[in-house]
Each structure stands twice: as structure tokens, then as C-alpha cells.
Amino acid sequence: MTLNTLTYLAIMIFAGMAMGRLVKQIHLPNVTGYLLAGLLIGPVSQMLLGEYAILPACVVENMSVISDVALGFIAFSIGSEFKISFFKRVGPAPLVIAVLESLFAVVFVVVALLIAGKPLDFALALGSIAAATAPAATIMVIKQYKAKGPVTETLLSVVALDDATALIFFSIAVAAAQAISGEGIAISKAVLGPLWEIGGALIIGFLLGMAFIIPLRWFKKEGNRMALMVGFVFLAVGLARLLEVSQLLMCMSMGAAFCNFSGEFKNIMKLSDELTPPIFMLFFVLSGADLKLEVLPTIGVVGVLYVVVRVLGKMAGSWLGATVCKADGNIRKWLGPALMPQAGVAIGLSLAVTQALPEIGGQIRAVILCGTIIYELFGPAVAKFSLKKAGEISEKA
């Protein structure tokens, strides 16, 4: 029996709340519980109950707007951490770390696959996706445990910059893979595509952030300001889709512009924190429901290499970047593991590989989907462990 949309949303919220409370008893982050809830009412119930599944696959496919909205608010929240005063204080460390952890993840995976005997075009195409990191799970862990300190500050900046560095490395590597495989692409397209996707998002997002400041002069009540914030986040997400630029970067840029040029940003971010918990819960339950368990048996040696070596690359790159910039010892030691989560951006890039290199794209997409299951289920717990070891989460958490 197919229920209506609101009933499914209610089921997702109740399942998320129940599983979030259960995993809290074994000291795991709420986000892990939300993902498990989605996994149980989605793929698991689909396998066991067939057409009577609690959350059918067709329903999950039609709820992408929840992911768009949640990621928009998450990116806006990350952007609000991009204060000029912060970068004046810490210097270029976040940028250097973001570039090196992304680069090392790509290089480590490519080299490992070549050693395993895989063709160069396949190694480049799969390795190019290794740079991407999912900010959503990390942000949820930080908010739940109220993490504070140099590692948390640097982590927020690095995951924000990571989207841009991942797009750049992906574009270079896939262009090289296409040249090797004979699926040639014009250099102008390989260069101008990422340039527009990144640059266009940053410029338009900045303009939206400045525009957000203007109506706040006339709308003082919290309800009106919350409505304005929702409207601007919706507008940023919608324009990003329409103009084919990075949704995450546009919303981050809007948040960065707003927090640096408006004296009201603290009040607005407080309103955001009050509004977003159920949206984020739905997003992670939906993410769990969208995991493809049937691809797990196909992961093979290539999948194992990707899952393990990518994390090693992230850890090595972040350690080197922090060492070069003479960052805090805890940043060198614990930032890398906290960069483990990978989800939406990586899945999107795997789809782009499928379109650019159809002969090898299917296998690459299967590996990325498998990796997503592992990273999303274990990543939040690893992020919590890292921040706790760094002394930025209470020992009682």
C-alpha cells in the first residue's frame, strides 16, 4: 500500500528519533542513528517486505528536494564560519591543508590501483573522486557535541574548501582519463566547465549574501527573519540548479558574505539552528534509505583499496599540510580521520564519470556507492572519536 508523502515524512522522523536515541546509549552520534533508521525502513524493509516496504524506493527517489534544502542550510552554516578575522588569525593553513589532503587522496588511490594492475584511465577516473568529502555528517557531529577548538575550527574550513579542490582535481583527472581512453574532450570545456561551476557559484553566492542584508533593515521580528533566511537559501539552491553551478559553494559563499558584512549574522544563525534539526534528521534518514545494499557484493579488491587508501591519503595530506603551516599538534594528528565521510558530491561525480567514460563508469559508480555506505555509517563515529581525542568534545560524550 502506498501512503501519502506527509505520512512517509512522519515515519522517517519517528524512525530517526527512535534510532537516534538508541545509538546514543552506546555513545554513537545521532547522525549514525538517523542513517541506520533510513537503512532499516528503506533498503532492509524493501528486501524483506517487497512491495509492502515501509519506505519504498520510488518514494525515496521523489524526495530529492529534502536533500537539496538540507545541503543548502548546511553549506550556508559552513560559510558563516568563513570570517575574515579567522583567516587573519590562522593564516593560509586551512587552504594548504585542503589542497594537500585532496591531492594526496587522489594520488594515493591512483597509485594503489595502478599497483593492483588496473588501467591508467580507470585509476585516474576513480582516484579523481577520492578528494570529495561530505560536510553534512561532520557538521552534525560538531553541533551535537558542541565541539570547540583549533581542530574543529580547521575542520570546518577544510570541509568547506574541499568541495572546490575536489572539483578541480576531478576535472583534471577525468580530462586526462578521457585523453588516454580515446574519449577526447576539448581543453576549453575541461577548463571552462569547472571554472564556471566554482567561480560562478562563488560570485553569485556572494551577491546573494549581500542582498540578504538589505531587507533585514525593515524586518525585525524573528518570524520574518526566519522566512527571509529560508527564502534566500531556497533561492541559492534553485539558482545553482538552474545555472549548473555548485550548490554547496553558492550557499557557502552566501553565508560567508553575510557573516562578514552583517552585524546580524549571530541572530540569523541562531534562528537557523532552531529551524534545521528536523530537516537534517529527514536528510540523513533519507540518505540511509537511499543506500544501495545490493552493490556491496560487487566491491571486490578495487573497492577495498579505494575505501582504505583514500582515508590514508586524507590523513597523510592533512598531516603534511598542518606540518608545513606549523599548525597545532592536535590538528596534525586528528584532522585527517575526521575527513572520512563521503556522500553526495562523490555520488554526483561518479555519475559524471559514467557519462564521460561509459565503458568503465558503471564499475566506478558501484565502488563509490559501496564506499558511501561504509563512510557514512562509520565516518560520524570516527569524526567524534577524533574530536574527542583532540580534547574538543567532553569526555562524558
C-alpha positions in Angstrom: 0.0 0.0 0.0 1.4 3.4 -1.0 0.9 6.1 1.6 0.9 9.9 1.0 4.1 12.0 1.3 3.3 13.5 4.7 2.8 10.1 6.2 6.1 8.9 4.9 7.8 12.0 6.3 6.2 11.4 9.7 7.5 7.7 9.6 11.0 9.0 8.8 11.0 11.5 11.7 9.8 8.9 14.2 12.2 6.3 13.0 15.1 8.8 13.1 14.2 9.9 16.6 13.9 6.3 17.9 17.2 5.2 16.4 19.0 8.3 17.4 18.0 7.7 21.0 19.1 4.0 20.7 22.6 4.7 19.3 23.1 7.4 22.0 23.0 4.6 24.6 26.2 3.2 23.0 27.8 6.6 22.6 27.4 6.9 18.9 26.5 10.2 17.2 22.8 10.9 16.4 23.6 11.0 12.7 24.7 7.4 12.7 21.3 6.5 14.2 19.5 8.5 11.5 21.4 6.7 8.8 20.6 3.3 10.3 16.9 4.3 10.6 16.8 5.0 6.9 18.7 1.8 6.1 16.1 -0.2 8.1 12.9 1.3 6.8 14.3 1.7 3.3 16.6 -1.0 1.7 16.2 -3.6 4.5 12.4 -3.4 4.5 12.4 -3.4 0.7 14.4 -6.7 0.7 12.2 -8.3 3.4 8.8 -7.0 2.6 9.0 -6.2 -1.2 6.0 -4.1 -2.3 4.9 -3.7 1.4 8.2 -2.0 2.3 7.9 0.7 5.0 9.7 3.2 2.7 9.5 2.1 -1.0 12.4 3.0 -3.4 10.0 5.0 -5.6 9.2 7.3 -2.6 12.8 7.8 -1.8 13.6 8.9 -5.4 10.9 11.5 -5.3 12.2 13.2 -2.1 15.4 14.8 -3.5 14.1 18.3 -2.6 14.8 17.4 1.1 18.5 16.7 0.3 18.7 19.9 -1.7 17.3 22.0 1.2 19.3 20.3 3.9 22.6 20.7 2.0 21.7 24.3 1.3 21.4 25.1 5.0 24.5 23.0 5.9 26.5 24.9 3.3 25.1 28.3 4.5 26.1 27.3 8.1 29.6 26.3 7.0 30.0 29.6 5.1 29.2 31.5 8.2 32.4 30.2 9.7 34.4 31.9 7.0 35.1 35.1 8.9 37.9 37.3 7.6 39.1 37.6 11.2 39.5 33.9 11.5 41.7 33.6 8.4 43.8 36.6 9.6 44.4 34.7 12.8 45.2 31.3 11.4 46.7 32.3 8.1 46.7 30.1 5.0 46.7 26.8 6.9 43.1 25.7 6.0 43.7 26.3 2.3 47.0 24.5 2.3 45.6 21.5 4.2 42.5 21.3 2.0 44.7 21.3 -1.2 47.1 18.7 0.1 44.5 16.3 1.7 42.5 16.3 -1.5 45.6 15.9 -3.7 47.1 13.1 -1.6 43.7 11.2 -1.5 43.7 11.3 -5.4 47.4 10.3 -5.7 47.2 7.5 -3.1 44.2 5.9 -4.8 45.6 6.2 -8.3 48.9 4.7 -7.3 47.3 1.9 -5.4 45.0 1.0 -8.3 48.0 1.0 -10.7 49.9 -1.3 -8.4 46.9 -3.6 -8.4 47.1 -3.8 -12.2 44.3 -1.5 -13.2 44.5 0.6 -16.4 45.6 4.2 -16.0 42.3 5.7 -17.3 40.3 3.7 -14.7 42.8 4.6 -11.9 42.6 8.3 -12.8 38.8 8.3 -13.1 38.2 6.5 -9.8 41.0 8.3 -8.0 39.7 11.7 -9.0 36.6 11.2 -6.8 38.6 10.4 -3.7 39.2 14.1 -3.0 35.5 14.7 -2.2 34.4 14.9 1.4 30.9 15.1 2.8 30.5 18.1 5.1 27.0 17.2 6.4 27.8 14.3 8.8 30.8 16.2 10.2 28.8 19.3 10.9 26.1 17.3 12.6 28.7 15.7 14.9 30.2 19.1 15.7 26.8 20.6 16.5 25.6 17.6 18.6 28.6 17.6 20.9 29.3 21.4 20.8 32.9 20.7 19.7 35.2 23.7 20.1 38.9 24.2 19.5 41.6 24.5 16.8 40.8 21.1 15.2 37.1 21.9 15.0 37.8 25.4 13.5 40.2 24.0 10.9 37.9 21.1 10.1 35.0 23.4 9.3 37.2 25.5 7.0 38.8 22.4 5.3 35.5 20.7 4.5 34.2 23.9 3.1 37.2 24.4 0.8 37.2 20.7 0.0 34.3 21.0 -2.5 36.3 23.4 -4.7 39.5 21.4 -4.5 37.6 18.2 -5.3 36.0 19.7 -8.4 39.4 21.0 -9.7 41.2 17.7 -9.2 38.3 15.8 -10.6 38.2 17.9 -13.8 41.9 17.5 -14.4 42.0 13.7 -13.8 38.9 12.9 -15.8 40.1 15.0 -18.7 43.4 13.0 -18.6 41.5 9.7 -18.4 39.4 10.7 -21.4 42.5 11.5 -23.4 44.1 8.1 -22.5 40.9 6.2 -23.3 40.3 8.0 -26.6 37.1 9.6 -25.3 38.6 13.1 -26.1 37.2 16.3 -24.7 38.1 19.9 -25.7 40.6 21.6 -23.4 38.4 24.6 -23.3 35.5 22.6 -22.0 37.7 20.9 -19.4 38.9 24.2 -18.1 35.9 26.5 -18.5 33.4 23.9 -17.1 35.0 23.8 -13.6 35.8 27.5 -13.7 32.2 28.4 -14.2 30.9 25.8 -11.7 33.2 27.1 -9.0 33.6 30.8 -9.9 30.0 31.4 -10.9 28.8 29.8 -7.6 31.2 32.0 -5.5 30.3 35.2 -7.3 26.5 34.7 -7.3 26.5 33.4 -3.7 28.5 36.5 -2.6 25.9 38.8 -4.3 23.0 36.9 -2.6 24.7 37.2 0.8 25.0 40.9 0.3 21.4 41.1 -0.9 20.2 39.2 2.2 21.5 42.0 4.4 19.2 44.7 2.8 15.7 43.5 3.8 16.8 42.9 7.4 16.7 46.6 8.0 12.9 46.5 7.7 12.1 43.1 9.0 13.0 42.9 12.7 10.7 40.1 14.0 12.2 36.6 14.3 9.5 35.0 12.3 10.0 37.4 9.4 13.8 36.9 9.5 13.5 33.2 9.6 11.3 33.4 6.5 13.9 35.6 4.7 16.6 33.2 5.6 14.6 30.2 4.2 13.8 32.2 1.1 17.4 33.1 0.3 18.6 29.5 0.9 15.9 28.2 -1.4 16.8 30.9 -4.0 20.5 30.0 -3.8 19.8 26.2 -4.3 17.4 26.9 -7.1 19.7 29.3 -8.9 22.6 26.8 -8.6 20.5 24.1 -10.2 19.3 26.5 -12.9 22.8 27.8 -13.8 24.5 24.4 -13.3 27.0 25.6 -10.7 28.0 24.1 -7.4 25.0 24.3 -4.9 27.3 23.8 -1.9 29.8 26.5 -3.0 27.0 29.0 -3.7 25.4 28.6 -0.3 28.8 28.7 1.4 29.7 31.9 -0.4 26.3 33.4 0.6 26.9 32.5 4.2 30.5 33.9 4.1 29.4 37.2 2.6 26.6 37.5 5.1 28.6 36.8 8.2 31.4 39.2 7.2 29.3 42.2 6.3 26.3 41.9 8.6 26.1 42.6 12.3 23.0 40.4 12.5 24.7 37.1 11.5 24.8 35.6 15.0 21.0 36.2 15.4 20.3 34.7 12.0 22.5 31.6 12.6 20.7 31.1 15.9 17.4 31.1 14.0 18.9 28.6 11.6 19.9 26.3 14.4 16.3 26.4 15.7 14.8 25.6 12.3 17.0 23.0 10.8 17.1 19.9 13.2 14.1 18.2 11.7 15.3 19.0 8.2 18.7 17.5 8.9 17.1 14.4 10.5 15.0 13.8 7.4 18.0 14.3 5.2 20.1 11.7 7.0 17.2 9.2 7.2 16.7 9.7 3.5 20.4 9.3 2.9 20.3 5.9 4.7 17.2 4.9 2.8 18.9 5.7 -0.5 21.9 3.4 0.2 22.2 0.6 -2.3 22.9 -2.6 -0.3 22.8 -4.7 -3.5 26.1 -3.2 -4.7 28.1 -4.4 -1.7 28.9 -7.8 -3.1 30.4 -6.1 -6.2 33.0 -4.1 -4.3 35.9 -6.5 -4.7 39.6 -5.7 -4.3 39.2 -2.4 -6.1 36.5 -1.2 -3.6 38.6 -2.3 -0.6 41.6 -0.4 -1.9 39.6 2.7 -2.6 37.9 2.7 0.9 41.1 2.2 2.8 43.7 4.1 0.7 41.5 7.2 0.3 41.4 7.6 4.1 45.2 7.1 4.3 45.7 9.8 1.6 43.4 12.2 3.5 45.4 11.6 6.7 48.8 12.0 5.1 47.8 15.1 3.2 46.3 16.8 6.2 49.3 15.9 8.4 51.7 17.3 5.8 49.6 20.5 5.3 49.4 21.1 9.1 53.1 20.4 9.5 54.1 22.8 6.7 51.9 25.5 8.2 53.2 24.7 11.7 49.6 24.1 12.9 48.6 22.8 16.4 49.8 19.3 17.1 46.3 18.0 17.5 45.4 19.3 14.0 48.3 17.3 12.6 47.2 14.2 14.5 43.4 14.2 14.4 42.2 16.3 11.5 42.8 13.5 8.8 40.5 10.8 10.3 37.6 13.4 10.7 37.7 13.8 6.9 36.5 10.3 6.3 32.8 10.8 5.4 31.9 10.9 1.7 28.5 11.0 0.1 26.5 13.4 -2.1 29.3 15.1 -4.0 31.1 11.8 -4.7 27.9 10.2 -6.0 27.4 13.1 -8.3 30.9 12.9 -9.6 30.6 9.2 -10.1 27.5 9.9 -12.3 29.6 12.4 -14.3 32.3 9.7 -14.8 29.6 7.3 -16.1 28.6 9.9 -18.7 32.2 10.8 -19.7 33.6 7.3 -19.7 30.7 4.9 -20.2 32.9 1.8 -20.6 34.3 2.0 -17.1 31.8 4.3 -15.4 29.5 1.5 -14.2 32.2 -0.2 -12.1 33.4 3.1 -10.7 29.8 4.1 -9.7 29.4 0.7 -7.9 32.6 1.3 -5.9 31.6 4.8 -4.9 28.2 3.6 -3.8 29.7 0.9 -1.7 32.2 3.4 -0.2 29.4 5.7 0.6 27.7 3.0 2.7 30.9 2.4 4.7 31.9 6.0 5.0 28.5 7.3 6.1 27.9 4.6 8.7 31.4 4.7 10.2 32.5 8.3 9.4 30.5 10.2 12.0 31.8 7.8 14.8 35.4 8.3 13.6 34.8 12.1 13.5 33.5 12.1 17.1 36.5 9.9 18.2 39.0 12.2 16.6 37.5 15.4 18.1 37.3 13.7 21.5 40.9 12.6 21.3 41.8 16.2 20.4 40.1 17.3 23.6 37.4 19.3 21.8 34.5 17.1 22.9 33.6 16.4 26.6 34.9 13.1 27.9 31.4 12.3 29.0 30.0 12.4 25.5 
